[in-house]
């Protein structure tokens, strides 16, 4: 469990505090967080990158022909339907919208300069997401015009957003939401793309990764009444399952020098550990929520939904962490006119892995083997910095009906 106190001073540990911790280790009951009588509580679900590659646009077109739904010939609903039972149950659900959006009928682009259908935003709202981080190395792929178009489309879809801005004035605002009577601020920062550096005169267009800027944003959030502050951060190296040294150093600094209550990481396109750092839960990377890279590696299709329970105590907030494994099913590539092998995946779908394993139905043994691999590998990556045991990270066991 994690105690979080918004009013605490910087938590650089002193020798005295360490001594007290040692001498009281045998009296855990006395030091355990005391639930505040009538205290508030809420849950947060957060996931990794939403990265709509061209193959997923093709899938949405295929699904729209079957469902007759969606907009302008694209329906992303079936693609993400598998995560709705989890995402929709959270009191606050946070996604990461990696790329700018174009117009509903295109044209669309994939890597390296993404421009994706805005219809994905309606689907994200539909499966239960409330707000999204938008600061990434792709935020500025098509300039300020695309940044503005994206945020306009998010407003239209009813999705909150933080991390990028249409004007300098908007860049100064803090995204604070009322979550079951608790004022929760959501911040978003990212390293800047070397391919499309933001012009100096438009540096305000998205929040660029800087520890002092994050500290300042948290302070402004607290001044505006935020009781809990959650940080989404786009960082690290792509396709690595371990956090980089800069990630570790920044996590250490933020957890020691700020009152941020939860750090949600993405960008690596691979699951990285969830770890408690100086009492703060840090999810270094939750992998991809949905993506279809041109050269799938296996780990790029695996992801995790982080699930965090906040409980008010007499000393602040106690936070517990859970996770759910996801996998993007990818159909085999076949020649035109040929049929895929019997029992093979037919469509791109985001799968709740535990749900599929618990209720396999008529799934082939080959598919179940793939799901078991995803479950085992994701658990291993998440636990790789000691989160099980003392930190208490566990698999989510929500009812999935």
C-alpha positions as CSV (number, residue, x, y, z in Angstrom):
1,X,0.0,0.0,0.0
2,X,1.1,3.5,-0.7
3,X,0.5,6.6,1.4
4,X,0.1,9.8,-0.5
5,X,-0.3,13.2,1.2
6,X,-0.8,16.2,-1.1
7,X,0.5,18.6,1.6
8,X,3.7,16.8,2.4
9,X,7.1,18.4,1.9
10,X,9.6,17.0,-0.6
11,X,10.3,13.4,0.4
12,X,14.0,13.2,0.3
13,X,14.6,10.7,3.0
14,X,16.6,11.7,6.1
15,X,18.8,9.5,8.2
16,X,16.3,10.1,11.1
17,X,13.4,8.8,9.0
18,X,15.4,5.7,8.0
19,X,16.2,5.0,11.6
20,X,12.5,5.3,12.6
21,X,11.5,3.0,9.7
22,X,14.0,0.3,11.0
23,X,12.9,0.6,14.6
24,X,9.2,0.4,13.7
25,X,9.5,-2.4,11.2
26,X,8.2,-5.0,13.7
27,X,5.1,-2.9,14.4
28,X,3.5,-2.8,11.0
29,X,0.0,-2.8,12.4
30,X,0.7,0.5,14.2
31,X,2.1,2.1,11.0
32,X,-0.5,0.7,8.6
33,X,-2.6,3.4,7.0
34,X,-5.8,4.2,8.9
35,X,-8.8,4.4,6.6
36,X,-10.5,7.7,7.2
37,X,-14.0,7.4,8.6
38,X,-16.3,8.3,5.7
39,X,-13.2,8.6,3.5
40,X,-13.5,8.8,-0.3
41,X,-12.2,6.3,-2.8
42,X,-12.0,5.9,-6.5
43,X,-10.4,3.7,-9.2
44,X,-8.1,4.7,-12.1
45,X,-7.6,2.6,-15.2
46,X,-4.7,3.6,-17.5
47,X,-3.2,2.0,-20.6
48,X,-0.5,2.5,-23.1
49,X,-0.2,3.9,-26.6
50,X,-3.1,4.2,-29.0
51,X,-1.3,3.9,-32.3
52,X,-3.5,3.5,-35.4
53,X,-1.4,2.0,-38.1
54,X,-2.8,1.6,-41.7
55,X,-3.7,-2.1,-41.1
56,X,-6.1,-1.0,-38.3
57,X,-7.7,1.6,-40.6
58,X,-8.3,-1.3,-43.1
59,X,-9.8,-3.4,-40.3
60,X,-12.1,-0.5,-39.3
61,X,-13.3,-0.3,-42.9
62,X,-13.9,-4.1,-43.0
63,X,-15.8,-4.0,-39.7
64,X,-18.0,-1.0,-40.9
65,X,-19.2,-3.1,-43.8
66,X,-20.3,-5.8,-41.4
67,X,-21.8,-3.6,-38.7
68,X,-23.2,-0.8,-40.8
69,X,-22.0,1.5,-38.0
70,X,-19.2,4.0,-37.5
71,X,-18.6,7.1,-39.5
72,X,-17.4,7.7,-43.1
73,X,-17.0,4.0,-43.6
74,X,-14.9,3.3,-40.5
75,X,-16.0,1.5,-37.3
76,X,-13.3,0.9,-34.7
77,X,-15.8,-0.4,-32.2
78,X,-15.2,-4.2,-32.8
79,X,-11.4,-3.6,-32.5
80,X,-11.6,-2.3,-29.0
81,X,-14.8,-4.0,-27.7
82,X,-12.7,-6.6,-25.8
83,X,-11.4,-4.0,-23.3
84,X,-14.7,-2.3,-22.6
85,X,-15.7,-4.5,-19.6
86,X,-12.5,-3.4,-17.8
87,X,-12.2,0.2,-18.9
88,X,-15.9,1.1,-18.4
89,X,-15.7,0.0,-14.7
90,X,-13.1,2.5,-13.7
91,X,-14.1,5.8,-12.1
92,X,-11.4,7.5,-14.2
93,X,-10.0,5.9,-17.3
94,X,-7.0,7.5,-19.0
95,X,-5.7,6.7,-22.5
96,X,-2.7,7.9,-24.4
97,X,-3.5,9.3,-27.8
98,X,-0.2,9.0,-29.5
99,X,-0.9,10.8,-32.9
100,X,-2.8,13.7,-34.5
101,X,-6.0,13.0,-36.3
102,X,-7.0,14.0,-39.8
103,X,-10.4,14.4,-41.4
104,X,-13.0,11.6,-41.2
105,X,-12.5,10.6,-44.9
106,X,-8.7,11.0,-44.9
107,X,-6.2,11.1,-46.3
108,X,-4.5,9.1,-43.5
109,X,-0.8,8.3,-42.9
110,X,1.2,5.8,-40.9
111,X,4.7,5.8,-39.7
112,X,6.7,8.0,-39.6
113,X,4.3,11.0,-39.9
114,X,1.0,9.7,-38.5
115,X,-2.4,11.2,-39.4
116,X,-5.2,8.9,-38.2
117,X,-9.0,8.8,-38.4
118,X,-10.8,10.9,-35.8
119,X,-13.3,8.1,-35.5
120,X,-10.9,6.3,-33.1
121,X,-11.7,9.0,-30.6
122,X,-15.4,8.3,-30.6
123,X,-14.6,4.6,-30.0
124,X,-12.2,5.4,-27.1
125,X,-15.0,7.4,-25.5
126,X,-17.4,4.5,-26.2
127,X,-15.4,1.9,-24.4
128,X,-15.2,4.1,-21.3
129,X,-12.2,6.4,-21.5
130,X,-12.7,9.7,-19.9
131,X,-9.5,11.6,-20.7
132,X,-6.3,11.1,-22.7
133,X,-2.7,12.3,-22.6
134,X,-1.7,13.9,-25.9
135,X,2.0,14.8,-25.4
136,X,4.2,12.5,-27.5
137,X,7.0,12.5,-30.0
138,X,4.3,12.4,-32.7
139,X,2.1,15.3,-31.4
140,X,3.6,17.7,-33.9
141,X,3.9,15.4,-36.9
142,X,1.7,17.7,-39.0
143,X,2.2,20.9,-37.2
144,X,0.0,23.2,-35.1
145,X,-3.0,22.8,-37.4
146,X,-3.2,19.1,-36.7
147,X,-2.7,19.7,-33.0
148,X,-5.8,22.0,-33.1
149,X,-7.8,19.6,-35.2
150,X,-7.0,16.7,-32.8
151,X,-8.1,18.6,-29.7
152,X,-11.2,19.9,-31.5
153,X,-12.1,16.3,-32.4
154,X,-11.5,15.2,-28.8
155,X,-13.8,17.9,-27.5
156,X,-16.5,16.8,-30.0
157,X,-16.1,13.2,-28.8
158,X,-16.4,14.2,-25.2
159,X,-12.9,13.1,-24.3
160,X,-10.8,15.2,-21.9
161,X,-7.2,15.9,-22.9
162,X,-3.9,17.2,-21.5
163,X,-0.4,17.6,-22.8
164,X,-1.0,19.7,-26.0
165,X,-2.7,23.0,-26.6
166,X,-4.3,25.1,-29.3
167,X,-3.2,28.4,-27.8
168,X,-0.6,29.6,-25.3
169,X,-3.5,30.3,-22.9
170,X,-4.8,26.8,-23.1
171,X,-1.2,25.5,-22.5
172,X,-1.4,27.1,-19.0
173,X,-4.6,25.3,-18.0
174,X,-4.6,22.3,-15.8
175,X,-6.9,19.3,-16.5
176,X,-8.8,18.8,-13.2
177,X,-11.7,16.4,-13.1
178,X,-14.1,15.6,-10.3
179,X,-13.9,11.9,-9.7
180,X,-16.4,10.7,-7.1
181,X,-16.0,14.0,-5.2
182,X,-12.2,14.1,-5.5
183,X,-10.4,16.8,-7.5
184,X,-8.0,14.8,-9.7
185,X,-5.4,16.6,-11.9
186,X,-4.0,14.9,-15.0
187,X,-0.6,16.1,-16.4
188,X,1.1,15.0,-19.6
189,X,4.7,15.5,-20.8
190,X,6.9,14.0,-23.5
191,X,10.3,14.1,-25.0
192,X,10.4,16.1,-28.3
193,X,10.6,14.4,-31.7
194,X,13.9,14.9,-33.5
195,X,12.2,14.5,-36.8
196,X,9.7,17.3,-36.3
197,X,11.1,19.7,-33.6
198,X,8.5,22.2,-32.5
199,X,9.4,25.8,-33.6
200,X,10.6,28.0,-30.8
201,X,7.5,30.3,-31.3
202,X,5.2,27.3,-30.7
203,X,7.0,25.5,-27.9
204,X,3.8,25.8,-25.9
205,X,2.0,23.5,-28.4
206,X,2.8,20.4,-26.2
207,X,4.5,19.8,-22.9
208,X,8.1,18.9,-23.3
209,X,9.7,16.6,-20.8
210,X,11.5,18.5,-18.1
211,X,11.5,17.8,-14.3
212,X,11.3,21.4,-13.3
213,X,8.3,22.0,-15.7
214,X,6.6,19.0,-14.2
215,X,7.2,20.3,-10.7
216,X,5.8,23.6,-11.7
217,X,2.7,22.1,-13.3
218,X,2.0,20.0,-10.1
219,X,2.3,23.1,-8.0
220,X,-0.2,25.0,-10.2
221,X,-2.5,22.0,-10.0
222,X,-2.4,22.0,-6.2
223,X,-3.0,25.8,-6.2
224,X,-6.2,25.1,-8.2
225,X,-7.4,22.6,-5.6
226,X,-6.2,19.3,-7.0
227,X,-6.2,16.7,-4.2
228,X,-4.6,14.0,-6.4
229,X,-2.2,14.5,-9.3
230,X,-1.5,11.9,-12.0
231,X,1.3,12.2,-14.5
232,X,1.4,10.6,-17.9
233,X,4.9,10.6,-19.3
234,X,6.2,9.7,-22.8
235,X,9.7,8.6,-22.2
236,X,12.4,5.8,-22.6
237,X,13.6,3.8,-25.5
238,X,11.4,2.0,-28.0
239,X,11.1,-1.8,-27.9
240,X,12.9,-2.3,-24.6
241,X,11.2,-4.1,-21.7
242,X,13.4,-2.5,-19.1
243,X,13.4,1.3,-18.2
244,X,16.4,3.3,-19.3
245,X,18.7,5.0,-16.9
246,X,17.1,8.5,-17.7
247,X,13.7,7.0,-16.9
248,X,14.9,5.6,-13.6
249,X,16.6,8.9,-12.6
250,X,13.5,11.0,-13.5
251,X,11.2,8.6,-11.6
252,X,13.5,8.9,-8.6
253,X,13.6,12.6,-8.7
254,X,9.9,13.1,-9.2
255,X,9.0,10.7,-6.5
256,X,11.4,12.4,-4.1
257,X,10.7,16.1,-5.0
258,X,7.0,16.2,-5.8
259,X,3.7,15.1,-4.5
260,X,2.7,13.4,-7.7
261,X,0.5,10.4,-6.7
262,X,0.9,8.2,-9.8
263,X,3.1,8.0,-12.8
264,X,1.8,6.4,-16.0
265,X,4.5,5.7,-18.7
266,X,4.3,4.9,-22.4
267,X,6.3,5.2,-25.6
268,X,8.4,2.0,-25.5
269,X,5.7,-0.1,-27.3
270,X,6.6,-2.8,-24.9
271,X,5.5,-3.6,-21.4
272,X,8.0,-2.4,-18.7
273,X,7.9,-2.9,-14.9
274,X,5.5,-1.3,-12.5
275,X,7.4,-0.3,-9.4
276,X,7.0,1.6,-6.2
277,X,9.6,4.4,-6.0
278,X,9.9,6.3,-2.8
279,X,6.3,5.2,-2.1
280,X,4.9,6.3,-5.5
281,X,3.7,3.8,-8.0
282,X,5.5,4.2,-11.3
283,X,4.3,2.3,-14.4
284,X,7.4,2.8,-16.6
285,X,5.5,1.6,-19.7
286,X,2.1,-0.1,-20.2
287,X,3.1,-1.1,-23.7
288,X,0.6,-0.6,-26.6
289,X,-3.1,-0.5,-25.9
290,X,-3.7,-0.9,-29.6
291,X,-1.2,-0.9,-32.5
292,X,-0.2,-2.9,-35.5
293,X,3.5,-2.4,-36.3
294,X,4.7,-3.2,-39.8
295,X,7.0,-5.8,-38.3
296,X,5.2,-7.2,-35.2
297,X,7.7,-8.5,-32.6
298,X,5.2,-10.2,-30.3
299,X,5.9,-7.9,-27.4
300,X,4.6,-4.9,-29.4
301,X,1.2,-6.6,-29.5
302,X,1.2,-7.2,-25.7
303,X,0.0,-4.5,-23.3
304,X,-1.2,-3.9,-19.8
305,X,-4.1,-1.9,-18.3
306,X,-2.9,-0.5,-15.0
307,X,-5.7,-0.4,-12.3
308,X,-5.1,1.7,-9.3
309,X,-7.4,2.0,-6.2
310,X,-7.2,5.3,-4.3
311,X,-8.4,5.3,-0.7
312,X,-8.5,8.3,1.6
313,X,-6.7,7.7,4.9
314,X,-6.0,9.9,7.9
315,X,-2.7,10.8,6.4
316,X,-3.5,11.2,2.7
317,X,-4.1,8.6,0.0
318,X,-3.4,4.9,0.0
319,X,-2.9,3.5,-3.5
320,X,-3.0,-0.2,-4.5
321,X,-2.0,-1.5,-7.9
322,X,-3.5,-4.2,-10.2
323,X,-3.1,-5.0,-13.8
324,X,-4.9,-6.7,-16.7
325,X,-3.0,-8.2,-19.7
326,X,-4.1,-7.3,-23.2
327,X,-3.1,-8.6,-26.6
328,X,-3.7,-7.4,-30.1
329,X,-4.7,-10.4,-32.2
330,X,-3.2,-10.2,-35.7
331,X,-4.5,-12.2,-38.6
332,X,-2.0,-14.2,-40.7
333,X,-1.0,-12.7,-44.0
334,X,-2.4,-14.7,-46.9
335,X,-2.3,-14.3,-50.6
336,X,-5.2,-12.6,-52.3
337,X,-8.1,-15.0,-52.7
338,X,-6.7,-17.6,-50.2
339,X,-8.3,-18.4,-46.9
340,X,-6.4,-18.3,-43.6
341,X,-5.7,-21.6,-41.9
342,X,-8.6,-23.2,-39.9
343,X,-8.8,-21.7,-36.4
344,X,-6.5,-18.8,-37.2
345,X,-7.3,-15.2,-36.1
346,X,-9.5,-13.5,-38.7
347,X,-9.5,-9.9,-37.5
348,X,-7.4,-7.5,-35.6
349,X,-8.9,-7.4,-32.0
350,X,-7.7,-6.2,-28.6
351,X,-8.2,-9.1,-26.3
352,X,-8.6,-9.2,-22.5
353,X,-6.2,-12.1,-22.1
354,X,-7.4,-13.3,-18.7
355,X,-11.0,-13.3,-19.8
356,X,-10.1,-15.3,-22.9
357,X,-8.2,-17.9,-20.9
358,X,-10.9,-18.2,-18.3
359,X,-13.6,-18.7,-20.9
360,X,-11.9,-20.1,-24.0
361,X,-15.0,-21.4,-25.7
362,X,-13.9,-23.0,-29.0
363,X,-10.6,-21.2,-29.3
364,X,-7.9,-23.4,-30.8
365,X,-5.0,-24.6,-28.6
366,X,-2.7,-22.5,-30.7
367,X,-4.5,-19.3,-29.8
368,X,-4.7,-20.3,-26.2
369,X,-1.0,-20.9,-26.2
370,X,-0.4,-17.4,-27.5
371,X,-2.6,-16.0,-24.8
372,X,-0.8,-17.9,-22.1
373,X,2.5,-16.6,-23.4
374,X,1.2,-13.0,-23.3
375,X,0.0,-13.5,-19.7
376,X,3.2,-15.1,-18.5
377,X,5.5,-12.7,-20.4
378,X,3.6,-9.6,-19.3
379,X,3.6,-10.7,-15.7
380,X,7.3,-11.2,-15.9
381,X,8.0,-7.8,-17.4
382,X,5.7,-6.0,-14.9
383,X,7.3,-7.8,-11.9
384,X,10.9,-7.3,-13.0
385,X,11.7,-4.6,-10.5
386,X,10.2,-6.2,-7.5
387,X,6.6,-5.1,-7.5
388,X,5.1,-8.4,-6.2
389,X,5.7,-9.2,-2.6
390,X,6.1,-6.1,-0.5
391,X,4.8,-3.7,-3.1
392,X,1.7,-5.8,-3.7
393,X,1.1,-5.6,-7.4
394,X,-1.4,-8.3,-8.4
395,X,-3.5,-9.3,-11.4
396,X,-6.9,-7.6,-11.7
397,X,-9.8,-9.9,-10.7
398,X,-12.8,-7.8,-11.7
399,X,-15.9,-9.6,-12.8
400,X,-15.6,-9.6,-16.6
401,X,-19.2,-10.2,-17.7
